[in-house]
């Protein structure tokens, strides 16, 4: 196998898009996105997708290719992305994978096992519990049945909690035990780059990016999308906080500060996830891209 998929990983706001484009241009290749929120064409500001200029510089896949009303699982993504990667490797020796959604990246790198679907009646029952008694009950339930998943999942995402608890009720198995038990054979090699930076510097980059999103019209974008708030795609940092502002539950300043705080918390969870990649190359944002390429070629 002389085909190589190079995964650029790292927390939100660290500069993955810029590095991936630089690498793709030097290697004369394309980029596969594994950012699970940049799939959605309606989320143009709050997910920080590549700019139109960047999209013209390098061919990207899985950017704005779905609608927020689409039901699109990680299993769907695995199938679609592997199909495209297989086709692209007929013409190219290297491809770049980029994005901070670790589960979606793992689905390409290692594959995911078939996870049973949760019946609608279980989803409805668990949703009713949230509405009547609050989300903490589901958090505690997940902690009891699957501590591994509890420690890495977004505990503010009710859909993730409902899915994990539902899978356990249907199969009696922890959702964490159903992932990556046996790595799938891939027709390509892979290399992982994990971008790192000083924590204070990362947090400052995150805060500045949120301010830029607000300046670019995030509030207006969120107001247009509030009618879709029941869809999982809108349970996303940057939108859900503005929805609370529209509901009168937060002031605008509180909503913006909450976006910054929730984004920083998300970055912490991403860092924990990417620390599992023991064989990854570390790359700091002021390192040389040419040196990085030399290391990748030697592997």
C-alpha positions as CSV (number, residue, x, y, z in Angstrom):
1,X,0.0,0.0,0.0
2,X,1.6,3.3,-1.1
3,X,-1.5,5.4,-0.7
4,X,-1.5,7.6,2.4
5,X,-4.3,9.5,4.2
6,X,-2.9,12.3,6.3
7,X,-5.2,13.3,9.2
8,X,-4.8,16.8,10.6
9,X,-6.4,16.8,14.1
10,X,-6.6,19.3,16.9
11,X,-8.9,21.4,19.0
12,X,-11.3,23.9,17.5
13,X,-9.7,27.3,16.6
14,X,-6.1,26.0,16.4
15,X,-5.7,26.5,12.7
16,X,-6.4,23.0,11.1
17,X,-8.0,24.5,8.0
18,X,-4.9,26.6,7.2
19,X,-2.5,23.8,7.8
20,X,-4.5,21.3,5.8
21,X,-4.7,23.6,2.8
22,X,-1.0,24.3,2.9
23,X,-0.3,20.6,3.0
24,X,-2.8,19.8,0.2
25,X,-1.2,22.5,-2.1
26,X,2.3,21.1,-1.5
27,X,1.1,17.6,-2.2
28,X,-1.2,18.6,-5.0
29,X,-4.1,16.8,-3.6
30,X,-7.7,17.2,-2.2
31,X,-9.2,17.5,1.3
32,X,-11.8,15.4,3.0
33,X,-13.5,17.2,5.9
34,X,-14.6,15.3,9.0
35,X,-16.1,18.3,10.8
36,X,-19.6,17.0,11.5
37,X,-21.0,20.5,11.7
38,X,-19.4,21.9,8.5
39,X,-21.5,19.3,6.5
40,X,-24.6,21.6,6.9
41,X,-25.0,24.2,4.2
42,X,-27.1,26.5,6.5
43,X,-24.4,26.8,9.1
44,X,-22.2,29.3,7.3
45,X,-20.8,31.4,10.2
46,X,-21.0,29.5,13.4
47,X,-19.0,26.5,12.3
48,X,-16.1,28.4,10.7
49,X,-16.0,26.5,7.4
50,X,-13.3,27.2,4.9
51,X,-13.8,30.5,3.1
52,X,-14.9,30.7,-0.6
53,X,-11.3,31.6,-1.4
54,X,-9.9,28.6,0.4
55,X,-12.5,26.3,-1.2
56,X,-11.3,27.6,-4.6
57,X,-7.6,26.9,-3.7
58,X,-8.1,23.2,-2.9
59,X,-10.9,20.8,-3.7
60,X,-12.9,19.9,-0.5
61,X,-15.4,17.1,0.1
62,X,-18.1,17.1,2.8
63,X,-18.4,20.9,3.2
64,X,-22.0,22.2,3.0
65,X,-23.2,18.9,1.4
66,X,-26.2,18.3,3.6
67,X,-29.1,20.2,5.1
68,X,-29.8,20.6,8.8
69,X,-33.0,18.7,8.3
70,X,-31.1,15.6,7.0
71,X,-30.7,12.6,9.2
72,X,-27.0,11.8,8.7
73,X,-25.2,9.4,11.0
74,X,-21.5,8.7,11.5
75,X,-22.2,5.3,9.8
76,X,-23.6,7.1,6.7
77,X,-20.5,9.4,6.7
78,X,-18.1,6.4,7.0
79,X,-19.7,4.8,3.9
80,X,-19.8,8.0,1.8
81,X,-16.3,9.1,2.7
82,X,-14.7,5.7,2.1
83,X,-16.4,5.6,-1.3
84,X,-14.9,9.0,-2.3
85,X,-11.5,8.2,-0.8
86,X,-11.3,4.9,-2.8
87,X,-12.1,6.8,-6.0
88,X,-9.6,9.6,-5.3
89,X,-6.8,7.2,-4.5
90,X,-7.0,5.9,-8.1
91,X,-5.5,9.2,-9.2
92,X,-3.6,10.5,-6.1
93,X,-1.0,9.0,-3.7
94,X,-1.9,11.3,-0.8
95,X,-5.1,12.8,0.6
96,X,-5.7,15.1,3.5
97,X,-8.4,14.5,6.2
98,X,-9.1,17.4,8.5
99,X,-11.6,18.2,11.3
100,X,-12.1,18.1,15.0
101,X,-14.9,15.5,15.1
102,X,-12.8,12.6,16.5
103,X,-15.5,10.0,16.1
104,X,-16.0,10.8,12.4
105,X,-12.2,10.7,11.8
106,X,-12.0,7.4,13.6
107,X,-14.7,6.0,11.4
108,X,-12.4,6.6,8.4
109,X,-9.1,5.6,10.0
110,X,-10.4,2.5,11.8
111,X,-14.0,1.9,11.0
112,X,-16.9,1.7,13.4
113,X,-19.0,-1.4,14.2
114,X,-22.7,-1.6,13.4
115,X,-24.6,0.0,16.2
116,X,-28.2,-0.9,16.6
117,X,-30.8,1.8,15.8
118,X,-32.8,3.1,18.8
119,X,-36.6,2.7,18.3
120,X,-38.6,5.9,18.1
121,X,-40.6,5.0,21.2
122,X,-37.5,4.9,23.4
123,X,-36.3,8.2,22.0
124,X,-39.7,9.8,22.7
125,X,-39.7,8.4,26.3
126,X,-36.2,9.7,27.0
127,X,-37.0,13.1,25.4
128,X,-40.1,13.3,27.7
129,X,-37.8,12.7,30.7
130,X,-35.6,15.6,29.7
131,X,-38.6,17.9,29.2
132,X,-40.3,16.9,32.5
133,X,-37.3,16.4,34.8
134,X,-34.2,17.8,33.1
135,X,-31.1,16.4,31.4
136,X,-29.3,15.5,34.6
137,X,-31.3,12.3,35.0
138,X,-30.0,11.0,31.6
139,X,-26.4,12.1,32.5
140,X,-26.5,10.1,35.7
141,X,-28.0,7.1,33.9
142,X,-25.2,7.2,31.3
143,X,-22.6,7.5,34.1
144,X,-24.0,4.3,35.6
145,X,-24.1,2.2,32.4
146,X,-21.1,3.5,30.4
147,X,-18.5,5.5,32.3
148,X,-16.1,5.5,29.3
149,X,-18.6,7.1,27.0
150,X,-19.7,9.5,29.8
151,X,-16.2,10.8,30.2
152,X,-15.8,11.8,26.6
153,X,-19.3,12.6,25.2
154,X,-20.7,16.1,25.1
155,X,-22.9,15.9,28.1
156,X,-24.9,19.0,26.9
157,X,-26.0,17.1,23.8
158,X,-29.2,15.3,24.6
159,X,-29.2,13.4,21.3
160,X,-25.9,11.7,22.2
161,X,-27.2,10.8,25.6
162,X,-30.4,9.4,24.3
163,X,-28.6,7.4,21.7
164,X,-26.2,5.8,24.1
165,X,-28.9,5.0,26.7
166,X,-31.2,3.7,23.9
167,X,-28.5,1.4,22.5
168,X,-27.9,0.0,26.0
169,X,-31.7,-0.6,26.4
170,X,-32.0,-2.3,23.0
171,X,-28.8,-4.4,23.1
172,X,-27.6,-4.6,26.7
173,X,-24.3,-3.4,25.4
174,X,-22.4,-0.2,26.1
175,X,-22.1,2.1,23.1
176,X,-18.4,2.6,23.8
177,X,-17.9,-1.2,23.6
178,X,-19.4,-1.3,20.1
179,X,-16.8,1.1,18.5
180,X,-13.5,-0.1,17.1
181,X,-13.5,-3.6,18.6
182,X,-11.9,-4.8,15.5
183,X,-10.2,-2.3,13.1
184,X,-11.5,-2.6,9.6
185,X,-8.9,-3.3,6.9
186,X,-8.3,-0.2,4.8
187,X,-6.7,-0.1,1.4
188,X,-4.5,2.9,2.5
189,X,-2.0,3.8,5.1
190,X,-2.7,6.7,7.5
191,X,-0.6,9.2,9.3
192,X,-2.0,11.5,12.1
193,X,-0.9,15.0,12.9
194,X,-2.1,16.5,16.1
195,X,-1.9,20.3,16.3
196,X,-1.0,21.7,19.7
197,X,-0.5,25.1,21.3
198,X,-0.1,26.7,24.7
199,X,-3.5,26.6,26.4
200,X,-3.8,30.4,27.0
201,X,-2.9,31.0,23.4
202,X,-5.6,28.5,22.2
203,X,-8.2,30.1,24.5
204,X,-7.4,33.6,23.2
205,X,-7.7,32.3,19.6
206,X,-11.1,30.8,20.5
207,X,-12.3,34.1,22.1
208,X,-11.2,36.1,19.1
209,X,-12.8,33.8,16.7
210,X,-16.2,34.0,18.5
211,X,-15.9,37.8,18.4
212,X,-15.3,37.6,14.7
213,X,-18.3,35.3,14.2
214,X,-20.5,37.8,16.0
215,X,-19.1,40.6,14.0
216,X,-19.8,38.6,10.8
217,X,-23.5,38.1,11.6
218,X,-23.8,35.0,13.8
219,X,-26.8,36.4,15.6
220,X,-28.7,37.0,12.4
221,X,-27.8,33.6,11.1
222,X,-29.0,32.0,14.4
223,X,-32.3,33.9,14.2
224,X,-33.0,32.5,10.7
225,X,-32.3,29.0,11.9
226,X,-34.3,29.0,15.2
227,X,-37.2,27.3,13.4
228,X,-34.9,24.3,12.9
229,X,-33.8,24.1,16.6
230,X,-35.3,20.7,17.1
231,X,-32.9,19.1,14.7
232,X,-29.6,17.7,16.0
233,X,-27.5,19.9,13.7
234,X,-28.7,23.0,15.6
235,X,-27.6,21.6,19.0
236,X,-24.3,23.3,18.2
237,X,-22.2,25.8,20.2
238,X,-22.9,29.3,18.8
239,X,-26.5,28.6,17.9
240,X,-28.0,27.1,21.0
241,X,-26.7,30.0,23.2
242,X,-28.3,32.6,20.8
243,X,-31.5,30.6,21.0
244,X,-31.5,31.1,24.8
245,X,-30.9,34.8,24.2
246,X,-33.9,34.9,21.8
247,X,-35.9,33.0,24.5
248,X,-35.1,35.8,27.0
249,X,-33.1,33.4,29.2
250,X,-29.7,35.1,28.6
251,X,-28.7,38.6,27.8
252,X,-26.8,39.1,24.5
253,X,-23.5,39.6,26.4
254,X,-24.2,36.4,28.5
255,X,-24.9,34.4,25.3
256,X,-21.6,35.5,23.7
257,X,-19.6,34.7,26.9
258,X,-21.4,31.3,27.1
259,X,-20.4,30.6,23.5
260,X,-16.7,31.3,24.4
261,X,-16.9,29.2,27.5
262,X,-18.7,26.2,25.8
263,X,-16.2,26.4,22.9
264,X,-13.3,26.3,25.3
265,X,-14.9,23.3,27.1
266,X,-15.3,21.6,23.7
267,X,-11.7,22.1,22.9
268,X,-10.7,20.4,26.2
269,X,-12.7,17.3,25.3
270,X,-11.2,17.3,21.8
271,X,-7.7,17.4,23.3
272,X,-8.5,14.4,25.6
273,X,-9.8,12.5,22.6
274,X,-6.7,13.2,20.4
275,X,-4.4,12.3,23.3
276,X,-5.3,8.7,22.5
277,X,-3.4,8.8,19.2
278,X,-0.1,7.5,20.6
279,X,1.7,7.4,17.2
280,X,0.7,10.9,16.1
281,X,3.1,13.6,15.0
282,X,2.9,16.7,17.1
283,X,2.8,20.0,15.3
284,X,2.8,23.5,16.9
285,X,1.3,26.4,15.0
286,X,4.8,28.1,14.6
287,X,6.5,24.9,13.3
288,X,7.8,24.5,9.8
289,X,5.4,22.8,7.3
290,X,8.3,21.6,5.2
291,X,9.8,19.8,8.2
292,X,6.4,18.2,8.8
293,X,6.2,17.1,5.2
294,X,9.7,15.5,5.4
295,X,8.6,13.5,8.5
296,X,5.4,12.4,6.8
297,X,7.3,11.2,3.7
298,X,9.8,9.3,5.8
299,X,7.0,7.3,7.6
